[in-house]
């Protein structure tokens, strides 16, 4: 994930994700209403249960590289995009061109 970019709020219907941060840093807003927040750095791991809303944000100045494993080989079929809560918009900024 490029420095200074963010993804779109989404969830993976019916399957979970495991994310290991190789390098860089990423903020992840997650849970109902995206109200939970964690900052991950190289060596950190995050488990995202099935059907859990989440949003990755790289507000740092270095690209973030991670390894993602999901329980469904066709996981892109189960991605459901969500609206960004208004209260969070000012904290994470606009979606950059090319960010997923």
BALOBA-1460 file (C-alpha; in Angstrom, 3 decimals):
// residues 100
<rec num="1" residu="x" x="0.000" y="0.000" z="0.000"/>
<rec num="2" residu="x" x="1.544" y="3.248" z="-1.132"/>
<rec num="3" residu="x" x="2.438" y="5.913" z="1.410"/>
<rec num="4" residu="x" x="-0.294" y="8.495" z="1.897"/>
<rec num="5" residu="x" x="-3.122" y="6.337" z="0.517"/>
<rec num="6" residu="x" x="-6.078" y="4.483" z="1.946"/>
<rec num="7" residu="x" x="-8.410" y="1.742" z="0.866"/>
<rec num="8" residu="x" x="-12.180" y="1.822" z="0.757"/>
<rec num="9" residu="x" x="-14.277" y="0.657" z="3.691"/>
<rec num="10" residu="x" x="-15.349" y="-2.920" z="2.983"/>
<rec num="11" residu="x" x="-15.961" y="-6.378" z="4.375"/>
<rec num="12" residu="x" x="-15.454" y="-9.914" z="3.096"/>
<rec num="13" residu="x" x="-18.746" y="-11.803" z="3.257"/>
<rec num="14" residu="x" x="-18.443" y="-15.209" z="4.897"/>
<rec num="15" residu="x" x="-14.672" y="-15.414" z="5.248"/>
<rec num="16" residu="x" x="-11.863" y="-14.113" z="7.399"/>
<rec num="17" residu="x" x="-8.498" y="-12.497" z="6.702"/>
<rec num="18" residu="x" x="-5.090" y="-12.754" z="8.355"/>
<rec num="19" residu="x" x="-2.657" y="-9.902" z="7.706"/>
<rec num="20" residu="x" x="1.067" y="-9.872" z="8.515"/>
<rec num="21" residu="x" x="2.913" y="-6.556" z="8.117"/>
<rec num="22" residu="x" x="6.290" y="-7.067" z="6.425"/>
<rec num="23" residu="x" x="7.420" y="-3.450" z="6.292"/>
<rec num="24" residu="x" x="6.065" y="0.033" z="6.820"/>
<rec num="25" residu="x" x="3.045" y="0.935" z="8.909"/>
<rec num="26" residu="x" x="-0.734" y="0.902" z="8.441"/>
<rec num="27" residu="x" x="-3.713" y="2.079" z="10.462"/>
<rec num="28" residu="x" x="-6.758" y="-0.181" z="10.352"/>
<rec num="29" residu="x" x="-10.187" y="1.105" z="11.321"/>
<rec num="30" residu="x" x="-12.479" y="-1.876" z="11.917"/>
<rec num="31" residu="x" x="-15.575" y="-3.245" z="13.569"/>
<rec num="32" residu="x" x="-19.163" y="-1.966" z="13.482"/>
<rec num="33" residu="x" x="-19.141" y="1.646" z="12.301"/>
<rec num="34" residu="x" x="-15.334" y="1.416" z="11.904"/>
<rec num="35" residu="x" x="-15.009" y="2.639" z="15.501"/>
<rec num="36" residu="x" x="-12.079" y="0.417" z="16.489"/>
<rec num="37" residu="x" x="-8.576" y="1.532" z="15.534"/>
<rec num="38" residu="x" x="-5.170" y="-0.149" z="15.556"/>
<rec num="39" residu="x" x="-1.768" y="0.904" z="14.214"/>
<rec num="40" residu="x" x="0.342" y="-1.939" z="12.860"/>
<rec num="41" residu="x" x="4.073" y="-1.941" z="12.044"/>
<rec num="42" residu="x" x="6.537" y="-4.475" z="10.647"/>
<rec num="43" residu="x" x="6.175" y="-7.801" z="12.453"/>
<rec num="44" residu="x" x="2.568" y="-7.191" z="13.574"/>
<rec num="45" residu="x" x="-0.351" y="-9.476" z="12.733"/>
<rec num="46" residu="x" x="-4.077" y="-8.761" z="12.551"/>
<rec num="47" residu="x" x="-6.963" y="-11.213" z="12.266"/>
<rec num="48" residu="x" x="-10.153" y="-9.839" z="10.700"/>
<rec num="49" residu="x" x="-13.155" y="-12.099" z="11.354"/>
<rec num="50" residu="x" x="-15.643" y="-12.852" z="8.587"/>
<rec num="51" residu="x" x="-18.125" y="-10.054" z="7.808"/>
<rec num="52" residu="x" x="-16.119" y="-7.457" z="9.792"/>
<rec num="53" residu="x" x="-15.994" y="-3.960" z="8.255"/>
<rec num="54" residu="x" x="-12.449" y="-2.613" z="7.905"/>
<rec num="55" residu="x" x="-10.483" y="0.190" z="6.284"/>
<rec num="56" residu="x" x="-6.681" y="0.285" z="5.802"/>
<rec num="57" residu="x" x="-4.950" y="3.687" z="5.854"/>
<rec num="58" residu="x" x="-1.259" y="4.319" z="5.205"/>
<rec num="59" residu="x" x="-0.782" y="7.805" z="6.611"/>
<rec num="60" residu="x" x="2.975" y="7.317" z="6.798"/>
<rec num="61" residu="x" x="5.707" y="8.364" z="4.412"/>
<rec num="62" residu="x" x="6.794" y="4.800" z="3.500"/>
<rec num="63" residu="x" x="5.000" y="2.183" z="1.467"/>
<rec num="64" residu="x" x="3.543" y="-0.677" z="3.509"/>
<rec num="65" residu="x" x="4.063" y="-4.272" z="2.400"/>
<rec num="66" residu="x" x="1.964" y="-7.063" z="3.886"/>
<rec num="67" residu="x" x="1.043" y="-10.692" z="3.399"/>
<rec num="68" residu="x" x="-2.705" y="-11.368" z="3.375"/>
<rec num="69" residu="x" x="-4.283" y="-14.817" z="3.661"/>
<rec num="70" residu="x" x="-8.024" y="-15.384" z="3.340"/>
<rec num="71" residu="x" x="-10.196" y="-18.424" z="3.915"/>
<rec num="72" residu="x" x="-11.850" y="-18.220" z="0.483"/>
<rec num="73" residu="x" x="-9.834" y="-18.556" z="-2.768"/>
<rec num="74" residu="x" x="-12.524" y="-16.518" z="-4.571"/>
<rec num="75" residu="x" x="-12.516" y="-13.804" z="-1.916"/>
<rec num="76" residu="x" x="-12.936" y="-10.922" z="-4.335"/>
<rec num="77" residu="x" x="-16.408" y="-12.251" z="-5.164"/>
<rec num="78" residu="x" x="-17.449" y="-11.674" z="-1.539"/>
<rec num="79" residu="x" x="-16.148" y="-8.112" z="-1.123"/>
<rec num="80" residu="x" x="-18.878" y="-5.655" z="-0.185"/>
<rec num="81" residu="x" x="-17.959" y="-1.964" z="-0.315"/>
<rec num="82" residu="x" x="-19.283" y="0.219" z="2.504"/>
<rec num="83" residu="x" x="-19.834" y="3.930" z="3.004"/>
<rec num="84" residu="x" x="-17.183" y="5.869" z="4.891"/>
<rec num="85" residu="x" x="-18.716" y="7.214" z="8.120"/>
<rec num="86" residu="x" x="-18.875" y="11.020" z="8.048"/>
<rec num="87" residu="x" x="-17.074" y="11.302" z="11.416"/>
<rec num="88" residu="x" x="-14.098" y="9.351" z="10.012"/>
<rec num="89" residu="x" x="-13.741" y="11.232" z="6.727"/>
<rec num="90" residu="x" x="-11.759" y="14.129" z="8.206"/>
<rec num="91" residu="x" x="-9.365" y="11.707" z="9.936"/>
<rec num="92" residu="x" x="-8.493" y="9.508" z="6.938"/>
<rec num="93" residu="x" x="-8.794" y="11.980" z="4.055"/>
<rec num="94" residu="x" x="-10.062" y="11.446" z="0.515"/>
<rec num="95" residu="x" x="-9.529" y="8.255" z="-1.449"/>
<rec num="96" residu="x" x="-6.412" y="8.606" z="-3.603"/>
<rec num="97" residu="x" x="-6.544" y="7.750" z="-7.289"/>
<rec num="98" residu="x" x="-5.520" y="4.132" z="-7.725"/>
<rec num="99" residu="x" x="-6.132" y="3.137" z="-4.108"/>
<rec num="100" residu="x" x="-8.312" y="0.060" z="-3.541"/>
